[in-house]
Amino acid sequence: MPNPDGWDLIPGARGCTPESCSFRDHFAELKSLGVANLFGLSVQDTDYQREASQRLHLPFTLLSDEHFLMTSEMHLPTFETAGMRLLKRLTLVIRDRVIEHTFYPVFPPDRSAADVATWFKSLER
C-alpha cells in the first residue's frame, strides 16, 4: 500500500520499516547490553503486525495498540493523515515498570537501535 500524500513531510511518520530493521540488526547487541525484553508497538492490527514481523524477520514481538489504549493512557505522540491516526517514532526504555529514558524524536529511524545501544553503553561507565 502506498504512503499517503505528504508522508515524508510529516515529522515522525516516515521510517517504520528502517526502524524495525535497525532493532532487528542490533538485537543481539542490545541483549548483551542488558535489554531483557524488546517490543515494537504500533496501531495497526495484529494480522498486519504478524505479516510485517515475518516479512522483516524480526526477532522480537510487534504489539498492536489498534484501539489506542496504551497510546492514550501514556499520552504517546500521534499524528493524523489520510483519515488515519498513527504513532510518531519514539523509543521507551522501561525498567521495573518505570520509563527510564525516552528517545524522541527518533531521526533518522534507521539509527534508532544504534542510538539506544550507545545510550546503554554510556551507563556502563
C-alpha positions in Angstrom: 0.0 0.0 0.0 1.5 3.4 -1.0 2.1 6.1 1.6 -0.4 8.9 1.8 0.4 12.2 0.0 2.9 14.3 2.0 4.0 11.3 4.2 7.7 12.2 4.0 6.9 15.7 5.2 5.2 14.6 8.4 7.6 14.6 11.4 7.8 11.2 13.0 5.8 9.4 10.2 8.5 8.0 7.9 10.6 5.1 8.8 8.8 2.2 10.5 10.5 -0.4 8.4 14.0 1.0 8.7 13.5 1.5 12.4 12.2 -2.1 12.9 15.1 -3.4 10.9 17.6 -1.4 12.9 16.4 -3.1 16.1 16.5 -6.5 14.3 20.1 -5.9 13.3 21.1 -4.7 16.8 19.0 -7.2 18.7 22.0 -9.4 19.9 24.0 -6.3 20.9 21.1 -4.9 22.8 20.6 -8.2 24.6 24.3 -8.3 25.5 23.9 -4.8 27.0 21.2 -6.0 29.3 18.0 -5.4 27.4 15.7 -8.1 28.8 12.7 -7.5 26.6 12.3 -5.7 23.3 8.9 -5.0 21.7 7.7 -2.9 18.8 4.4 -1.0 19.1 2.1 0.4 16.5 -1.6 0.9 16.0 -2.0 -1.5 13.0 -4.0 -4.7 13.7 -2.5 -8.0 14.8 -2.6 -9.5 11.3 -0.7 -6.6 9.8 1.9 -6.9 12.7 2.3 -10.6 12.1 2.8 -10.1 8.3 5.4 -7.4 8.9 7.2 -9.4 11.6 7.5 -12.4 9.3 8.5 -10.4 6.2 11.2 -8.4 8.1 12.4 -11.5 10.0 12.1 -9.7 13.4 13.4 -11.5 16.5 11.0 -9.5 18.7 7.3 -9.2 19.1 5.3 -6.4 17.5 2.4 -5.3 19.7 -0.8 -3.9 18.4 -2.4 -0.9 20.1 -5.2 -0.9 17.5 -7.7 0.7 19.9 -5.1 3.3 21.3 -5.5 2.1 24.9 -1.7 2.2 25.7 -1.2 5.2 23.4 -3.9 7.2 25.2 -3.0 6.1 28.7 0.7 7.0 28.2 -0.1 10.1 26.1 2.2 8.9 23.3 2.7 11.3 20.4 0.4 10.7 17.4 -0.3 12.3 14.1 -3.2 12.1 11.6 -3.1 11.7 7.9 -5.4 10.4 5.2 -8.1 9.6 7.8 -5.6 7.5 10.0 -4.2 8.2 13.4 -0.8 6.8 13.8 2.1 6.8 16.4 5.1 9.0 15.9 8.5 7.4 16.1 9.8 7.1 19.7 11.7 4.6 21.9 11.0 4.0 25.5 13.4 2.3 27.9 11.3 0.8 30.6 12.9 -0.8 33.7 10.9 -2.2 36.6 7.7 -0.7 35.2 9.2 2.8 35.1 10.1 4.8 32.0 13.8 5.3 32.5 14.5 7.1 29.2 12.7 8.3 26.1 14.2 8.8 22.7 12.0 11.3 20.9 12.0 12.4 18.2 13.6 9.4 16.5 15.6 10.5 13.5 16.9 9.1 11.4 14.8 6.0 12.1 17.5 3.5 10.7 19.9 4.7 13.5 17.4 4.2 16.3 18.7 1.0 17.7 22.4 2.2 17.4 21.4 5.3 19.4 19.8 3.1 22.1 22.9 0.8 22.2 25.1 3.9 22.6 22.9 5.1 25.5 23.2 1.7 27.2 26.9 1.7 26.8 27.2 5.1 28.4 25.5 3.7 31.5 28.4 1.2 31.9 30.9 3.9 32.8 
